């Protein structure tokens, strides 16, 4: 995998993180549609747990995305530096 591919993976992960966080917010905004009933509190607990887990996963993926973008950039820099050193030693 090249450095640019690692950086692109970081961008893709940040999109997934954003989607997960958006979905958690949408579920929370639409909970009123379930109506009032005896199971509302229990269902709210279950949905709340799913929302919480989506948010936690979204934050973790966002952190991973930042790290992948940084690692990809550093990988590209190292490839360029090492490639330049190898090319500098060649004789034609």
Order of alpha helices (4+ residues) and beta strands (2+ residues): alpha-alpha
